[in-house]
Amino acid sequence: MDNFVVSARKYRPDKFNSVVGQGHITTTLKNAIKNNHLAQAFLFCGPRGVGKTTCARILAKTINCENIGADMEACGKCNSCLSFKDGNSMNISELDAASNNSVDDIRNLVEQVRYAPQAGKYKIYIIDEVHMLSNQAFNAFLKTLEEPPSYAIFILATTEKHKIIPTILSRCQIFDFNRIVVKDIANHLAHIAKEENIQYEEEALRLIAQKADGALRDALSLFDLIHTFSSDNHISYQTTIDNLHVLDYDYYFRAVDMMMAEDTASLLLLFDEILKKGFDAHNFLVGLMDHLRDLMVCKDAQTISLLEVSEEVAAKYKQQAQEVDLSFLLSALTIVSKCEVEYKGRKNQRVHVEICLSKLANLNAALLLANVESKKKVK
């Protein structure tokens, strides 16, 4: 039996053009290579799983490529590229600062920098999780980082830029990586599914992308999990919500319909059904707030693009948004938001949410009464 390789490793980008959702970074790096404006030290910072270490490796491989293309991409066939692929490159060193954060570790690195590369133009040092270095280690690194040999390039990566001392920041060219948008993650998952001959439902991939919270690596891990769970090589929406323990959109559509019908009893019974299925009340509140927000953005043609769901689900949002007044949505969002903020401080959290739902079920009547009273005052 062949060894399984997780998607995050198997489909890890090896060229700038294959990096997902970081076009502002890859374009700048390619232009720097093209114009020979490479900095002596780079700092890649941003959330987890967005491509910092991947881009560092691609940059390291590309600037030492012997036959770099006109598009500033590594050829992948020269001795330098092949040795990098096999992990035998003598010109590229990686250091995990989480486990090598002492002064002695940095002194060893500085000692290595003194030796010029035997083959290739540059020696590249990638230091991951650089914020984990001690203050003494940072200080031992300062002089080398400011005035390195012409052949040495440092690429630092971190998820917590605020923990790096200012004297280090001032010596680096800083690149801020963005969280990857849901659409880009879903498209990348669809590409991988096609490569692996996996059948999928578009809404399932979008749900995985939303659950990943902007981290492509997390999305790929969830994708592998759902695929393993699916015995028929098919990733369905139902399988995904069951495995990720996510509430179906349908619950929120039904909840809003009950609010509009002022059916308090049905709304409380729906909440009870959700709790019996093992869902957390706080997560339900957050999901309800997101649903009301999505209905609100559907009220205006200019903001409808902010809706990150499939076309089929978007049609449901548009239909329900037509049946709900904007004043109701704004007031409902205020009520749910207040309930969510106060949730953890309540002793009887279920009753707290039930009071919130009762208010929402009677919100239309309250708004109508307030409108009538307002007109009376005007007269």
N, C-alpha and C positions, 0 to 999 in steps of 0.2 A: 504493500500500500504506500502511495506517495505521501510524503510529508505535507501537511496543510500549511500554506503560507497565508497569513492574514492579509486582507485587502489593503490595509494601511501600509504594509511593506511591499506587497506585490505590485501595487499601482502607485508607488511613491514617485512623484515627478523627477525626471532626470534631466529636463531641459526647462529653460525659462518659460517657453511657450506652453508647457503643460502644467504650470502652477495655476491653481484655481483661486480666483478672486483677489489677486494681489497685483493687478496690472500696473498700478502706480509705482510699485517697488521694482518689478522686473524690467519695466521700460527704462527707469532711471539707471539701473545696474548695467543694462545692455548699452545704453548711451555712454556710460562712464568707461566701459571697456572699449567701445568704438573710438572714442575721442582721447583715450589714454589719460583719463582723469580719475584714476583709481585712488581713493583715500588710503591712508596708511592704517586706519582702524575704522571698522564699521560696528554699529550697535543696532541689532535687530531686536525690537521690543514689541510686545503685543500679547494677546490672550493665548492660552494653550491650543495646540492643534491647528494653527493657522498657516504653518509653513516656514517658520523662522529658521530652524535647523536645516530644513530641505533647501531653502534658498541659499543658505550659507554653503552647503555642499556643492550646489550647482555653480555658484560663483567661484568657489575654489577650483572646481574641475575646469570651468570654462577659461579662466585666465591663464591656466597652464596648458591648455590644449595646443597641440602642435599644428593643427590644421583647422583653426577656428573659421566658421563659415561667415558669409557676408551678413547673415542675420544675427551675428554675435552669439551663435549657439555652438557648443562643443561638438566635435565630429563623432565622438564615441568610438573611434577606431584606432586612434594613434596610441603609442605606448603609454603616454601619460593618462589618457582616458581609460585604457584597459587596466592599468595598475590601480587606478582609483576604484574602478568597478570591482576588482578582486580584493580590495582592501589592503593592497600592498604598496600604496603610494608613500614614498619617503618624503614627499614635499608637503603633505597635508597631515596635520596632527589635530586630533580632537581631545579636548580635556573636559571632563564633567566636573564643574566647580562645586557641585553639591557634595561630592565625596573627595575632592582634591582642593580644599579651600585654605590650606595653611601657607605660611610664608615659604616653607621649604618647597612646596609644590610649585609655587610661582618662581622661585629661584632656579629650580630645575628647568622650567620652561625658558627663562631668560638665558640660561646657559646654552640651551639648544639653539636659540636665535642667533647666537654668535657664529654659527657655522652656515656658510652659503650652500644653496642647493647644488647637488652634484649633477642633476639633470633638470631641465625646466627653468623657467624664469623666476618663479616666486616660491617662497615657503609660506604656507598659509596655516595659521593657528586658529582653530575654531574652539571657543570656550563657551560651553553651554551652561545655562543657569548661573550666569556670572554674578548675579546679585548675592549668591551664597558665599562669595569670598569674604574673608575677614577683613577688617579695616587695615590690619598690618599687611595682609597680602595685597590689598589694593595699593597701598603706599609703596610696596616693593615693586609693583608693576608700573608705576607712574612714569619713571624715566624712560623705560624701554618703549612704552606706548607712545610717548611724545616724540622720541627720536630713534625710531627703529632703523635697522639697515634698509637700504633701498629695495632689497629682495623680500623683506618680511611684511606680511599683511595679517592683521588681526581681525577676526570676525567674532564679536561677542553677541550672545543671545540671552534674552531674559524675559520673564513674564512680569517682573516687578521693577520697572525702571526707577521708581522713586527710592529704592533701597541702594542705588548706586551713588557713590559720592560724586559731588559736582566736578571735582578735578578729573575724574575719569570721563564723565559726560562731555566735558569741554574738549577732550582730545579725540572724540569719535564723531564720525558722520552718522547721524541718527536716522533710522528708518522705522516708522510706526506702522505695524501691520494691522489691518482691519479684521474685525469679525467677518466671516464669510456669509453672504446673504443666503437666504433659504433657497432661492431660485438656482443659484450657482451650485450649491451642494446637491440639490435634487437632480440637476442635469448631469453632474459628475457621477452620481449613483446610478442614473439611468445608463450612462455610458458603460460603467463597470458591469451592470446587469446584462447588457447586450453582449459584452465580451465573454461573460461566463455562461451565456445562454440561459439566463434566469428570467422567467416570466414575472412581471410585476404590474401593480396598479399604481398609477401616477400619484394618487393621494397618499398611498402608503409611503412612498419615497419622500413626499413633502412632509409627512408627519415625522419621519426619521430625521429629516433636515431641521425641522423646528425643535425637536427634542435635543439635538446636538448643540443648540445655542451658539451657533457661529463657528464651531470647531469641527473641521473636516475629519480629523482623526477620530473624534468621538462618533461622528456620523458613520464612518466606515466600520467601527467596532459594533455599533448597533445594527448596521446592515448585515454583517457576518452573523450576529446573534439571531436575527429574524430569519435569515436564510437557513441556518442550522435548525431552527425550530420548525421550519416548513418542510414537511416530508415529501411534498410533491413538486419541489423546485419552483415554487410559485410564491411570491411575496404579495399577499393580499392586505387590504386595509384592515379587515377584521382580525387577521392574524397579528398584525402590527399593534393594534390597540390592545389586544389581549396580552401580548408579550410585554409591551412597554407599560401596561397598566395605565392607559390613558382613557379619559372619558370620551365617548363618541360625540361628534358634533351634534348628533340628533338630540341628545339630552338638553343641550342649551337652546336649540330651536324650540323644543317642546316647552321648556321653562318660560321663554319669552311669550309664546302663544298663550300660556296659562296666565301670565301677568296681564296681557292685553285683555283676556276674557274675565279678569278679576276673580279667578278661580283659586282662592287661597288653599282650599282643601287639597285639590289635585297637585298644587305646587309643593305642599308639605309632604305629600305622599311620594312625589317624585324624588324629593331630597332623601326621604327614608329609604327608597329603593337604591339610590346611589350609595348611601352609607352601608346598606346590607351587602352590596357587592364588593365592599372592602376599600372604597375610595375615601380619601381624606377630605374632610369638610373644608379645610383651608385651601387645598388644591382646587376644589370645586368653586370656591369664591374667586380664586385667581382666574380660573377658566371662564367663569361667568363675566368677569370684568373684561377679559380679552374679547369675549363674544359681543358684548355691548359696544366695545370700542370698534370692532369690525363692522357692526351695523352702522355705527356713526360715520365711518369713512365711506360707506356705501351710499350715504345720503347726498354726496357731492361727486360729480363726474371727475373733478380735478384730483380728488384724494382716493378714488377707487383703486388706483394702482398700488396703494399701500396694503391692499388685501393679498395675503400670501397663501392662497389656497388654489385648488384645481378649478377649472372652469365650471365643472358640475356643481361643486360646493359653492362657488361664487354666485351662481345663478340662484341658489337657495337664499344666500345672504341678501342679494338684490331684491328678491321677492319679499322677504320679511322686512327689509328696511323700508319698503314702500308702505307697509302697514303700520309702522311705528313713527310717532312724531319725534322730532329732534329734541323737543323739551323733555319728553319722557326719557330719552336716552341719556341726556345730560344729568337729569335728576337721579336716574337709576345708577349711573356711574358714581355719583357723589355718595349715594347710600351704600353701595357695595364697597367702595373704596374705604369709607369710614369703618365699615364692619370688618374689613380685612385688616386694617391698622390696629383695631382694638381686639382682634380675635385672640391673640396669645395671652392677653392679660385677663381674659374671662375665665371664671371657674367652670361655668356650665356653657361650654362652647357650642353645643348643639342648639340649645335654646337661643343663644346669641344669633346664630345663623337663621334660625326659624323666625325670629322677630324681624330680621332683615328681609327675608322672603315675604313675610306678611305685609311689610311696608311696600314692597315692590308690587305685590298683587293689588294693593289699594292705591297705588300711586296715581293712576289715571283719574280716579275719583277725586283725590286731593288736588291735583292740578286743575281739574274742572272747577272745583269749589273755589280755589284761589283765583281763577280767572273771573268767575262771577262776582266775587267780592271786590276785585280790582275795578270791574266795570261800574259797580255800585258807587265806589268812591269817586270815580271820574264824574258821574252824574251829580 
